[in-house]
Amino acid sequence: MTEETVEAKQIPETQEQVQEPKAKEPRRDENTIYIGKKGIMSYVLAVVTQFNEGTSEVSIKARGKVISRAVDVAEIVRNRFMSNVKLKSINISTEELTSEDGSMSKVSAIDIILTN
């Protein structure tokens, strides 16, 4: 037998041998709270939980009609629950979204960054 035939007769590796267990990758947005249609206190709890878990900075993001809810969340956290939390920055922008019919629409967005 030549070397080529020996290589061809080797047992192929099973799928289990090929895949190695992946290390849990940290989420890039784990300190970001996206504001939606839930009640304000749900988001307040999420922000307070992030700070209690040791995060030094939390970003609150919202678009469109829920921007006022994001502002309310930040103010409730700062004034009622965690008076030591400071406002680091507020970034406003306009994002272009594609609707289902393919048309582009512009939506206002806000990013409020709180720091402990």
N, C-alpha and C positions, 0 to 999 in steps of 0.2 A: 504494500500500500504506500502510496505517496502521501506527502504531507497534506496536499489539497483534499484528498478523499477523507482523511482523518478529520479535518476541520469540518467538512460537510456532514459527517456522521455524528458530531457532538450534539447532545441534547440541548435544544434551545432553552434559554432562561424563561422561567415562568413569570407571569405578570407580577406576582408578589415579590419576586427577587429584584425586578427592575425598579419598582417604585419604592423609594425610601420614605419613611415617615417625615412629613413636612413639619418644620417648626412653626408654631403659631405666629404668624406675622401680625405686628400691631397695626390696628386700623389707623389709617392716616387721619380720619376725621373723628377720632374717638372723643375729642374734647369740643366737638361742634354740636350744637343743638339746632335742629331745623324746625322752624315754627310752621305749624299747619292749622288744622281745624279743631284740634282738641282744646279742652279747657285750659285757661291760663295756668292754673295751679299744677297741671301735669308738667308743663315746661319749667315752672319754678322748681318743682321737685327734682327734675332732671338736672338743672343747673346746680342746685344745692348739693345733690348727690355727687356730681363731678368734683366739686370743691372738697367735700368730705372725704373722697377717695384719694385726695392728695394732689389733684390737678391744680397747677398754679394759674392757669389761664383757660377761660371758657369763651367760645365764640358762639353768639346767637345769630342765626341767619334767617332771613325771611324775604319773601317776594310779594309784590302786589298788595292785595287787600289786607294781608295779615301783618304788614309792617307795624301797624299800631300795636298789635298783640306782642310783637317782639320788644317794643319799647316798654310796654307794661310789664313784661316778664323781667326785664333788666331792672326796672325801678322797684318792683316788689322784692326782688332778691336783695338789692342794695338797701332799701329802707326798712323792710320788715324782718328779714331773716338773717342777713349777714352784713352788718354795718361796716365791717372791715374791708369789704370788697370795693374795689375802685374801678372806675371807668377808664380803660386804657385808650380805646379809640372807637370811633364810629366811622364806618366807610359806607358811602352810598354809591350806587352805580345803576346802570341800565343794562339789562340783559335782553338779547334777542332770542325769542323762542319760536320754533316752527310748530304751527298748529296741524291738526289732522288733515286739513285740506291743502297743506303745503305753503300756506301764507306765513309771512314773518310778522311777529308782533313784538313790540318793545314793552318790557315790564321793569318797573323800578325794583331795586333790591337794596337791602341794608345788612350790614355785618357789624354787630356790636360786640366788642371784645372787653370782657371783664377780667380783672386780675385780682389775686388774693394777696 
